[in-house]
């Protein structure tokens, strides 16, 4: 018997379904739970006692569109209309608002997995013209440079650091970045890095390793990050930002290298970044693409 409900399946059930539907991007269990309980609504479907499909979505907040956060259908039940049924239910619950795939705070993906694009097109979604990539880097062989004179990095635990970071994100960057920084700081201030020029915070980065309290999207998929590298400790960072007054002179590169060095000193061997459209910049620092996301709205 098929059942549609708003009741939340157990994390273990969702992980089991995920491993069947998308094994190449298995999430960290803690990160999965955090994202499913972070302002997300869920729909799920069973055949008998077996969970065969699940969808997560969010109503419009700071932007005029809702978010489809996640859609998984077991391979044995694909091409039976279950995915479209869940998308139709999301549309009915949210009303006449446009929908975006990913592209939201605390995201699983920044867009559609390329193999799923035909499904989303058939469901009425269209490409926005943008794509983003997730990248990874082996930190072990790299050499890092000191920051330019007059600049220093501190953790968010330093006096005034968090206030400086929040002021920077609110003045220069998006509300999503402010939310991300505040969410991480509330869990673990030490995962926030502040770049100081004198007494002013001019840059920041959110960082972490796989056992840290706040699971960033950059290392939500530890198995994928570690693939091909053996048994290694993974971590990541993002978002990372620099005040416009300091861009163009190499300080952005220095900030990134400083954050990478910070992670290596904390024992991270393979690190990730997610949702970037400037792959050439990161390739110069030793990163390579491991996943691509297609941005779509409907």
HELIX and SHEET records of a PDB file:
HELIX    1   1 UNK A   11  UNK A   21  1                                  11    
HELIX    2   2 UNK A   23  UNK A   25  5                                   3    
HELIX    3   3 UNK A   29  UNK A   36  1                                   8    
HELIX    4   4 UNK A   75  UNK A   77  5                                   3    
HELIX    5   5 UNK A   82  UNK A   94  1                                  13    
HELIX    6   6 UNK A  114  UNK A  116  5                                   3    
HELIX    7   7 UNK A  117  UNK A  122  1                                   6    
HELIX    8   8 UNK A  161  UNK A  172  1                                  12    
HELIX    9   9 UNK A  175  UNK A  187  1                                  13    
HELIX   10  10 UNK A  189  UNK A  191  5                                   3    
HELIX   11  11 UNK A  217  UNK A  219  5                                   3    
HELIX   12  12 UNK A  222  UNK A  226  1                                   5    
HELIX   13  13 UNK A  244  UNK A  246  5                                   3    
HELIX   14  14 UNK A  251  UNK A  265  1                                  15    
HELIX   15  15 UNK A  279  UNK A  283  1                                   5    
SHEET    1   A 5 UNK A   2  UNK A   5  0                                        
SHEET    2   A 5 UNK A  41  UNK A  47 -1                                        
SHEET    3   A 5 UNK A  50  UNK A  58 -1                                        
SHEET    4   A 5 UNK A  65  UNK A  73 -1                                        
SHEET    5   A 5 UNK A  98  UNK A 101  1                                        
SHEET    1   B 8 UNK A 112  UNK A 113  0                                        
SHEET    2   B 8 UNK A 288  UNK A 297 -1                                        
SHEET    3   B 8 UNK A 126  UNK A 138 -1                                        
SHEET    4   B 8 UNK A 270  UNK A 276 -1                                        
SHEET    5   B 8 UNK A 234  UNK A 242  1                                        
SHEET    6   B 8 UNK A 200  UNK A 209 -1                                        
SHEET    7   B 8 UNK A 192  UNK A 197 -1                                        
SHEET    8   B 8 UNK A 151  UNK A 155 -1                                        
END                                                                             
